Amino acid sequence: MSASQTLIPFWMEIADRAVQDEARQHANDEALAALVDQYATTLYRVAFSVLRNPSDAEDAVQEAFLRVLRHRDSLHEVRDRRVWLIRIVWNIVLDRKRRAKTRPETDDVEELARVLPANGLSAEQRAAAAQHHAHVLACVDQLPVKERQVLLLSAFEELSSVEIASVLGITESSVRSRLFRARNLMAGLLQHSRSLR
């Protein structure tokens, strides 16, 4: 066997590996694009529910997808991508809040109306709905941190108690008890505000 005959299979192997690597990279890029399409809105809602600032929420979602991009090789190992992505965004927004130490209030009725569905509502109805939404959010803000986190993930993001436990890194029974306390506290806060009117 000559030297040229042994080199040909070696070069063909390299070319085959390069084609396979390129195909794998293309598949990873498509999977990431599908994640963005499927979960961007959900992740934005999670970020906005904590940060209450549209541009900060968008930045948090963008940062989450950048982290996913950096670790895209391990994407196939993730069982529940929705919960995994929500946990990433949740950690990002909590880190930002810890760094800021203050929560910017955006009681701007116009901004809240943008977030609310407004199909078929008059301007007065939209304004009233936005004010009610702002009032409910203000009551949510009065809850203790642990109860507020669970309520936001349950009521606004419609996560199950198993998913919330995974996002927060606590037991499912802790989720259920915190959710019970949060709902009771919210009922009391809303009842108290109604009695003041």
Legacy VTK file of the C-alpha trace (Angstrom):
# vtk DataFile Version 3.0
C-alpha trace
ASCII
DATASET POLYDATA
POINTS 197 float
0.000 0.000 0.000
1.470 3.356 -0.999
1.467 6.562 1.072
-1.032 8.224 -1.272
-3.530 5.399 -0.762
-3.424 5.779 3.042
-3.899 9.571 2.856
-7.088 9.416 0.797
-9.223 7.715 3.479
-7.795 10.100 6.111
-8.834 13.207 4.112
-12.216 11.699 3.340
-12.753 11.092 7.068
-11.945 14.726 7.833
-14.346 15.918 5.134
-17.114 13.626 6.432
-16.601 14.900 9.990
-16.740 18.501 8.788
-20.037 17.876 6.974
-21.475 16.159 10.065
-20.343 19.007 12.333
-21.912 21.567 10.014
-25.190 19.623 9.898
-25.200 19.349 13.708
-24.551 23.085 14.046
-27.383 23.866 11.604
-29.760 21.642 13.588
-28.729 23.377 16.847
-29.338 26.793 15.278
-32.783 25.727 14.100
-33.623 24.334 17.542
-32.570 27.603 19.166
-34.645 29.637 16.697
-37.638 27.415 17.505
-37.104 28.046 21.238
-37.089 31.786 20.668
-40.273 31.622 18.585
-42.058 29.382 21.048
-41.060 30.861 24.413
-40.074 34.512 23.937
-43.523 35.825 24.920
-43.762 33.614 28.006
-40.279 34.602 29.142
-41.083 38.272 28.583
-44.191 37.951 30.780
-42.145 36.311 33.547
-39.500 39.032 33.371
-42.049 41.853 33.167
-44.055 40.482 36.105
-40.988 40.910 38.308
-39.170 43.887 36.786
-42.224 45.930 35.706
-40.172 47.640 33.050
-40.559 46.683 29.380
-36.985 47.377 28.306
-35.505 45.599 31.354
-37.777 42.613 30.684
-36.660 42.500 27.046
-33.017 42.674 28.150
-33.556 39.800 30.592
-35.119 37.632 27.877
-32.294 38.471 25.503
-29.729 37.572 28.166
-31.511 34.262 28.781
-31.317 33.341 25.109
-27.666 34.361 25.014
-27.001 31.967 27.894
-28.857 29.243 26.012
-26.757 30.028 22.942
-23.562 29.658 24.961
-24.703 26.261 26.257
-26.498 25.026 23.147
-24.402 21.852 23.058
-26.200 20.614 26.169
-29.672 21.596 24.886
-30.545 17.994 24.048
-30.115 17.032 27.731
-32.940 19.312 28.917
-36.191 17.447 29.637
-38.668 20.331 29.979
-37.406 23.301 28.006
-40.204 25.633 29.099
-39.432 25.202 32.801
-35.704 25.334 32.108
-36.017 28.637 30.224
-38.325 30.138 32.849
-35.817 29.206 35.539
-33.037 30.932 33.585
-35.107 34.124 33.196
-36.266 33.929 36.799
-32.682 33.792 38.048
-31.677 36.657 35.749
-34.458 38.966 36.932
-33.849 38.125 40.586
-30.151 38.875 40.138
-31.025 42.213 38.552
-33.419 43.072 41.365
-30.812 42.161 43.971
-28.289 44.403 42.265
-30.740 47.289 41.922
-32.105 46.912 45.498
-35.134 48.917 44.439
-38.119 48.068 42.341
-39.049 50.706 39.781
-42.755 51.356 39.860
-44.519 51.748 36.550
-48.059 52.625 37.411
-48.344 54.266 34.042
-51.877 53.419 32.911
-50.812 53.622 29.282
-48.103 50.984 29.758
-50.400 48.676 31.688
-53.077 49.040 29.021
-50.508 47.920 26.443
-50.008 44.698 28.368
-53.730 44.025 28.794
-55.868 42.538 26.045
-58.009 45.344 24.623
-60.173 43.626 22.017
-63.558 45.278 21.753
-63.144 47.515 24.795
-63.913 51.214 24.809
-61.301 53.681 25.983
-63.064 53.995 29.345
-63.230 50.238 29.781
-59.551 49.896 28.905
-58.619 52.635 31.380
-60.724 50.998 34.102
-59.210 47.597 33.328
-55.706 49.085 33.428
-56.426 50.724 36.777
-57.801 47.461 38.150
-54.754 45.631 36.813
-52.478 48.191 38.487
-54.391 47.782 41.747
-54.060 43.981 41.661
-50.338 44.286 40.906
-49.967 46.707 43.826
-51.629 44.119 46.080
-49.300 41.431 44.719
-46.356 43.712 45.533
-47.489 43.844 49.169
-47.152 40.073 49.548
-44.063 38.612 51.233
-41.374 37.709 48.686
-41.766 33.926 48.869
-45.535 34.043 48.458
-45.301 36.662 45.697
-42.883 34.527 43.669
-45.126 31.471 43.819
-48.258 33.463 42.997
-46.635 35.157 39.997
-45.514 31.842 38.542
-48.833 30.157 39.250
-51.375 32.821 38.362
-49.593 34.776 35.660
-47.485 32.060 34.043
-49.844 29.153 34.786
-47.063 26.828 35.890
-47.981 23.700 37.819
-46.753 23.247 41.385
-44.184 20.720 40.127
-42.872 23.244 37.583
-42.790 26.051 40.153
-40.865 23.796 42.550
-38.335 23.169 39.783
-37.993 26.874 38.940
-37.580 27.974 42.562
-35.627 24.944 43.758
-38.067 24.098 46.574
-40.364 21.167 47.328
-43.806 20.836 45.808
-45.428 20.904 49.257
-43.690 24.232 49.956
-45.113 25.572 46.710
-48.628 24.506 47.672
-48.427 26.010 51.170
-46.951 29.284 49.890
-49.609 29.452 47.205
-52.332 28.872 49.796
-50.945 31.672 51.980
-50.537 33.994 48.972
-54.137 33.495 47.839
-55.469 34.097 51.342
-53.354 37.235 51.726
-54.469 38.504 48.298
-58.111 37.900 49.177
-57.641 39.903 52.366
-55.830 42.747 50.600
-58.438 42.986 47.848
-61.299 42.795 50.370
-59.675 45.525 52.465
-59.273 47.807 49.448
-62.905 47.235 48.421
-64.091 48.210 51.906
-62.129 51.478 51.653
-63.909 52.532 48.452
LINES 1 198
197 0 1 2 3 4 5 6 7 8 9 10 11 12 13 14 15 16 17 18 19 20 21 22 23 24 25 26 27 28 29 30 31 32 33 34 35 36 37 38 39 40 41 42 43 44 45 46 47 48 49 50 51 52 53 54 55 56 57 58 59 60 61 62 63 64 65 66 67 68 69 70 71 72 73 74 75 76 77 78 79 80 81 82 83 84 85 86 87 88 89 90 91 92 93 94 95 96 97 98 99 100 101 102 103 104 105 106 107 108 109 110 111 112 113 114 115 116 117 118 119 120 121 122 123 124 125 126 127 128 129 130 131 132 133 134 135 136 137 138 139 140 141 142 143 144 145 146 147 148 149 150 151 152 153 154 155 156 157 158 159 160 161 162 163 164 165 166 167 168 169 170 171 172 173 174 175 176 177 178 179 180 181 182 183 184 185 186 187 188 189 190 191 192 193 194 195 196
